[in-house]
Amino acid sequence: MTEVGSAQEASRRDPRCTVATWELDVSEPNDATFDIVILGGGSGGYATALRAAQLNLSVALIEKGKLGGTCLHNGCIPTKALLHAAEVADQTRESEQFGVKAELVGIDMAAVHSYKDGVIGRLYKGLQGLLGSSKNITVVAGAGRLVAPNAVEVDGKRYTGRNIVLASGSYAKSLPGLEIDGERVITSDHALTLDRVPSSVIVLGGGVIGVEFASVWKSFGVDVTIIEALPRLVAAEDEDSSKALERAFRKRKINFKVGKPFEKVEKTADGVKVTIAGGETIEAELLLVAVGRGPNTANLGYEEQGVKMDRGYVLTDERLRTSVPNVYAVGDIVPGLQLAHRGFQQGIFVAEEIAGQNPAVIDEAGIPRITYCDPEVASVGLTEAKAKEQYGADKVKIFNYNLGGNGRSQILKTAGHVKLVRVEDGPVIGVHMIGARVGELIGEAQLIYNWEAYPAEVAQLVHAHPSQTEALGEAHLALAGKPLHVHA
Ligand SMILES: Cc1cc2nc3c(=O)[nH]c(=O)nc-3n(C[C@H](O)[C@H](O)[C@H](O)COP(=O)(O)OP(=O)(O)OC[C@H]3O[C@@H](n4cnc5c(N)ncnc54)[C@H](O)[C@@H]3O)c2cc1C
């Protein structure tokens, strides 16, 4: 019930605020009907609420924890703050190569957390204000349950909706027989509040979350080993991005073992001992379990009300409708990419759909993806392998531009590439990048993919010099048959 207090604060600040105060208002009837009742106030849920409110729909937004959900409190924002602190540590440690004399004295975790929590706190306050100041949104603090195809119950009170949006998010998964104790065997939730820099960590899982934490800890001076069952790190990315990341991690002395399934973990006197396939054992102070996120849908009444599910995920059609009329689902509980901006876009889509605006269906492949480790990995569209599967190997053309030829990347001393995938005589259908700061290039890359641009069309656009965006420009020039600084 923490939210009610903060919502009341918001209401004192802004007289238009209609944040739920029902707990205190004895005169209010025990039933309330809304255009939309949303279960979960994370990225997907709150985006639905904000867009629906703009469209003059009345909304009840039910949240049992903190508005903003995983992304704001336990995901995107805190991890990126840690990654930025890690970058500062690396730049200090490596400053001499730029002629700057500085010494890294140490990492003060309390101060790192205070910086990180300051960022979260400011964004949280802003979000509370935004939601609280909308006359169309009622924020309800408490755990909800779907009790009818058109109603959610919270602490005995029923919220009826002409439409329901399920947005209950995800949780950190583990493996069978692998018990999370929150002390030596931890998830990302625990890692984000760890009060010390451990001496060594084993990271189980070489996906996005695993490599981001491995990157942070290495920069903080930790001995890190990643264990991944699949044959490569960031296995959902283009194979060339994985190879380049593995090369960069080797250079950074981040240990990793790929194609090695986890077998067991035992506690030792001062840490953990992990056994992997083949019998090899590795010891460390901590084990971070980063093997993916499961849908948070158990015991919420979804199945009882007839919502079709698959292994805990809510099944929807491309318009995000579930099998029950007027019940929609958004965010991590819908199979596909588990990313905050996908949740935002799905929330906007559902609100507009309910308002009768017939929005365009979201192309899942057109959702940009960034892994914020050092070096960053960013992509949009199809990988080379997927494109060849879909269009035939002889119809797919590739160009790989090495950042070695990009002035700004040389200044930053980063290695990497921009790889383009196109259909022969057709548009660009995949952009895959690796290198320091390439996450920022994804804005242009996603426009290229989503607007179905041809290499020649991008080639005629001017890219500022010296910038890393030039790498995108040069790659398109080359693919258009008129390379500038490279041989195509
Ligand atoms: C470590 C980490 C790093 C990440 N980094 C990134 C990143 O850099 N970029 C990115 O795009 N994505 C990132 N993600 C993923 C991103 O956080 C999720 O994709 C996003 O938060 C999903 O939004 P959602 O609305 O589906 O769920 P959530 O954000 O999980 O929100 C669901 C909300 O529902 C509430 N809820 C659940 N059950 C109930 C109930 N019964 N009653 C009331 N409320 C309920 C929960 O309290 C929660 O607030 C990261 C995730 C993690 C864990």
PDBQT file of the ligand as one rigid body, heavy atoms in Angstrom, charges set to zero:
ROOT
HETATM    1  C1  LIG A 501      18.183  -6.158 -15.074  1.00  0.00    +0.000 C 
HETATM    2  C2  LIG A 501      17.265  -5.742 -16.191  1.00  0.00    +0.000 A 
HETATM    3  C3  LIG A 501      17.684  -4.826 -17.125  1.00  0.00    +0.000 A 
HETATM    4  C4  LIG A 501      16.837  -4.430 -18.150  1.00  0.00    +0.000 A 
HETATM    5  N1  LIG A 501      17.291  -3.508 -19.044  1.00  0.00    +0.000 NA
HETATM    6  C5  LIG A 501      16.470  -3.104 -20.044  1.00  0.00    +0.000 A 
HETATM    7  C6  LIG A 501      16.892  -2.101 -20.953  1.00  0.00    +0.000 A 
HETATM    8  O1  LIG A 501      17.998  -1.566 -20.869  1.00  0.00    +0.000 OA
HETATM    9  N2  LIG A 501      16.043  -1.724 -21.931  1.00  0.00    +0.000 N 
HETATM   10  C7  LIG A 501      14.804  -2.294 -22.061  1.00  0.00    +0.000 A 
HETATM   11  O2  LIG A 501      14.078  -1.924 -22.981  1.00  0.00    +0.000 OA
HETATM   12  N3  LIG A 501      14.381  -3.243 -21.212  1.00  0.00    +0.000 NA
HETATM   13  C8  LIG A 501      15.171  -3.653 -20.201  1.00  0.00    +0.000 A 
HETATM   14  N4  LIG A 501      14.722  -4.579 -19.306  1.00  0.00    +0.000 N 
HETATM   15  C9  LIG A 501      13.394  -5.177 -19.513  1.00  0.00    +0.000 C 
HETATM   16  C10 LIG A 501      12.279  -4.256 -19.040  1.00  0.00    +0.000 C 
HETATM   17  O3  LIG A 501      12.493  -3.925 -17.699  1.00  0.00    +0.000 OA
HETATM   18  C11 LIG A 501      10.948  -4.970 -19.214  1.00  0.00    +0.000 C 
HETATM   19  O4  LIG A 501      10.810  -5.391 -20.550  1.00  0.00    +0.000 OA
HETATM   20  C12 LIG A 501       9.773  -4.067 -18.878  1.00  0.00    +0.000 C 
HETATM   21  O5  LIG A 501       9.872  -3.600 -17.561  1.00  0.00    +0.000 OA
HETATM   22  C13 LIG A 501       8.463  -4.849 -19.057  1.00  0.00    +0.000 C 
HETATM   23  O6  LIG A 501       7.384  -4.034 -18.748  1.00  0.00    +0.000 OA
HETATM   24  P1  LIG A 501       6.009  -4.675 -18.247  1.00  0.00    +0.000 P 
HETATM   25  O7  LIG A 501       5.068  -3.527 -18.092  1.00  0.00    +0.000 OA
HETATM   26  O8  LIG A 501       5.618  -5.798 -19.098  1.00  0.00    +0.000 OA
HETATM   27  O9  LIG A 501       6.337  -5.319 -16.841  1.00  0.00    +0.000 OA
HETATM   28  P2  LIG A 501       6.926  -4.733 -15.491  1.00  0.00    +0.000 P 
HETATM   29  O10 LIG A 501       7.783  -3.561 -15.727  1.00  0.00    +0.000 OA
HETATM   30  O11 LIG A 501       7.524  -5.895 -14.791  1.00  0.00    +0.000 OA
HETATM   31  O12 LIG A 501       5.653  -4.206 -14.724  1.00  0.00    +0.000 OA
HETATM   32  C14 LIG A 501       4.659  -5.047 -14.247  1.00  0.00    +0.000 C 
HETATM   33  C15 LIG A 501       4.052  -4.388 -13.044  1.00  0.00    +0.000 C 
HETATM   34  O13 LIG A 501       2.903  -5.132 -12.642  1.00  0.00    +0.000 OA
HETATM   35  C16 LIG A 501       2.842  -5.157 -11.234  1.00  0.00    +0.000 C 
HETATM   36  N5  LIG A 501       2.026  -6.295 -10.830  1.00  0.00    +0.000 N 
HETATM   37  C17 LIG A 501       2.279  -7.606 -11.031  1.00  0.00    +0.000 A 
HETATM   38  N6  LIG A 501       1.283  -8.352 -10.544  1.00  0.00    +0.000 NA
HETATM   39  C18 LIG A 501       0.368  -7.485 -10.029  1.00  0.00    +0.000 A 
HETATM   40  C19 LIG A 501      -0.879  -7.644  -9.371  1.00  0.00    +0.000 A 
HETATM   41  N7  LIG A 501      -1.394  -8.845  -9.139  1.00  0.00    +0.000 N 
HETATM   42  N8  LIG A 501      -1.532  -6.549  -8.993  1.00  0.00    +0.000 NA
HETATM   43  C20 LIG A 501      -1.033  -5.301  -9.197  1.00  0.00    +0.000 A 
HETATM   44  N9  LIG A 501       0.148  -5.111  -9.806  1.00  0.00    +0.000 NA
HETATM   45  C21 LIG A 501       0.842  -6.179 -10.215  1.00  0.00    +0.000 A 
HETATM   46  C22 LIG A 501       4.286  -5.265 -10.812  1.00  0.00    +0.000 C 
HETATM   47  O14 LIG A 501       4.466  -4.815  -9.484  1.00  0.00    +0.000 OA
HETATM   48  C23 LIG A 501       4.978  -4.377 -11.839  1.00  0.00    +0.000 C 
HETATM   49  O15 LIG A 501       5.126  -3.049 -11.375  1.00  0.00    +0.000 OA
HETATM   50  C24 LIG A 501      15.533  -4.974 -18.244  1.00  0.00    +0.000 A 
HETATM   51  C25 LIG A 501      15.099  -5.887 -17.288  1.00  0.00    +0.000 A 
HETATM   52  C26 LIG A 501      15.934  -6.261 -16.274  1.00  0.00    +0.000 A 
HETATM   53  C27 LIG A 501      15.444  -7.227 -15.236  1.00  0.00    +0.000 C 
ENDROOT
TORSDOF 0
